[in-house]
Amino acid sequence: MSNQLEKVKELIALREEARLGGGEKAIQKQHERGKYTARERIAQLLDEGSFEEIDMFVRHRCYNFGQEKKSYLGDGVVTGYGTIEGRLVYVFAQDFTVFGGSLSETMALKICKIMDMAMKMGAPVIGLNDSGGARIQEGINALAGYAEIFQRNILASGVIPQISAILGPCAGGAVYSPALTDFTIMTKGISYMFLTGPKVVKTVTGEDVTQEALGGAAVHAQKSGVAHFAAEDGEETLSIIRKLFSYIPQNNLEEPPLVECNDPIDRLEDSLNDIIPDSANRPYDMYEVIGAIVDNGEFLEIQRDYAKNIIIGFARFNGQAVGVVANQPKFLAGVLDSNASRKGARFVRFCDAFNIPLVTLVDVPGFLPGTGQEYNGVILHGAKLLYAYGEATVPKVTVTLRKSYGGSHIVMSCKQLRGDMNYAWPTAEIAVMGGAGAVEVLYAKEAKASENPAQVLQEKEAEYNKLFCNPYNAARYGYIDDVIEPRNTRFRIIRALQQLATKKVVNPAKKHGNIPL
Ligand code: HXC
């Protein structure tokens, strides 16, 4: 065998060794835990055969605690690039078979390298997390590695999309990289995220809690809002990432992909002409409205189980991706509270950063009153949504279906927050407040002094409702651009989006604003 052939053979052997990560036994253990390996996950995520691995021969350079005797090719992360539906993406997948995927100095360098490449090329970064946190033997070098990653997450924010999947442990400071990215998808049963684990919790607070109850997928999808999706298993986690990408552009200078639309743009949806119940206090389901107007009824909902009084997600109109924000009258009457405001605000800002037009469907009775909300800072949280809509320069189309009262009217993409096309259904009620509350303020004394207080209030309420609880008062001032037939909503939104395709608005130059965090 020639020298060259021998060297090629050696290369092939080294590659095979690297592909085994922490070795066959560790792979078997990973499978027994119900988890796939880093390379198996990448293969599921990317277009077949598209993955190009880099830094396969990197090894850690730690000499503490006998680490020099234990090292693996590639260290604890697999990095590289490939495609999703033919579009370039950069990926890192932590390899739990190598020191439990714990982060070493060299692992951080590998991750930072592909993050830098992604920024240079203007392509998204996907992180598949499955790690025991900082590699304890490496001490401060592991912490420095985390900080290097966080710094890049921050600089890449709003420039390239960043998506995190949590497919195993993600604890301690390691949680901050996913938290800094745009979307976090957790996997039920095998993933958890927390700053401090159950043992530390017990020591510090005396609280007994399991990993699952402290930071499992359900907790973060329903209670904390840290996770945008809770997938049933690893495969679903990765398929959600692929789906998400179909709606978002490669970077902040590009438009989202346009797909062919076979759903007629002028499809009339008769059911919408009769969906609003006669009684103002009876709910209907906003999902039905969304399903009826978007292309083929397809809606990728985000944070489905968190703050259900507001619905956010991606859909398409005539093949064009949009972000949908909608109040849900079926849950807490669609009221805005702290969590709903934060949920909406972050989504609006993502869409604005990545040139995704916003379609807002309004049916909101107001902000949730009470000490619970006020003590929780609902003023600041509501202001986040206000700020997000007000600073957004993407096309903004708003349709008011029913209630739109007071501060919540303003916050939900009203005309003065630079709403581009603001439509209302004939059932819209756009006013400072609801009729019953208004007459209580204005006529309580007069009613008390009369022989029949209830009748006075009733009459005044009817007068108020006639004057204000309709769309025409707002339309009279041009605050509503048109009152539209509900069944024609899809067509009117599509026309508006077509018209707005060349919209150009630039905010004043500044270092950055000071959103009320
Ligand atoms: C080095 C680690 C490690 C770590 C796991 N391993 N975590 N090695 N540093 N942080 C190693 C284990 O020693 C073991 O090696 C292998 O990975 C697999 O781990 P197991 O414990 O056998 O697996 P499992 O039973 O599934 O438990 C997984 C685990 C547990 C829950 C993640 O390993 C664990 O609790 N690890 C420590 C987690 C932790 O406290 N991390 C915080 C570090 S400080 P062998 O050779 O036996 O196979 C931190 C601060 C970051 O993260 C701050 C950033 C800003």
Boltz pocket constraint, residues with backbone or C-beta under 6 A from the ligand:
constraints:
  - pocket:
      binder: B
      contacts: [[A, 96], [A, 98], [A, 99], [A, 100], [A, 101], [A, 102], [A, 131], [A, 132], [A, 133], [A, 134], [A, 135], [A, 136], [A, 137], [A, 142], [A, 143], [A, 146], [A, 147], [A, 169], [A, 171], [A, 172], [A, 173], [A, 174]]
      max_distance: 6.0
